[in-house]
Amino acid sequence: MSAVVVVHGGAWAIPEDMAKASVDGVKAAARQGSSVLKGGGSTLDAVEAAVRAMEDNPVFNAGHGAALNAEGEVQLDSIIMDGRTLASGAVAAVKNIANPVSLARAVMEKVLS
């Protein structure tokens, strides 16, 4: 069975001047996740890799592109879930974390151990 990786870049009206960069970014994130699967990684590994690609891309409102809170600080939230087991991990309002999805995964795995 072949896998399909689907990524979306947010639910908002993307300004025309950001449209190409947004489409390019979701394609790059999907390719990253697909590459992990093709290399033998798990679906959870692929999801984490795709989200990390978006967190590392300043076009998206995640990671480097995050919106500032009322105090002008970057605070990030993330959740990840293993659809096979329904295990999940989440973090909220974290600061100084480059990839909160990886921290959320670590929380999930720590809870399971």
C-alpha positions, 0 to 999 in steps of 0.5 A: 500500500502506498502512503499519502502525506497531506500537510496544510499551512493554516486556516486563514486567508493567505495574502497574495504575496505569501501564497507561493511561499506558503504552497512551496512550504507545505509541499516541502513539509509533505516531501520531508514526511514522505522521505521519512516514510520511504526511508523506513521511518514510522508514520509518527516519525513522518508527522514529526518531520513534516511539522518540524519543517513547518516550524522551521519555516518563517512563512508559517505561524509555527516556530520561527513564524509564530505570532507574538503574545500580548507581552511581545513574546513567542509562546508555542503550543503543539500536540502530536498523536499516534493514531494507532495507539491513540497516545498523545503528548502536548505542550503549551505556551513554551518558550525558547523551543525551536521545535515544540512538536518534538517536545510534545512527542517527548512528553508522549513517550515519557508518559508511556514509559 
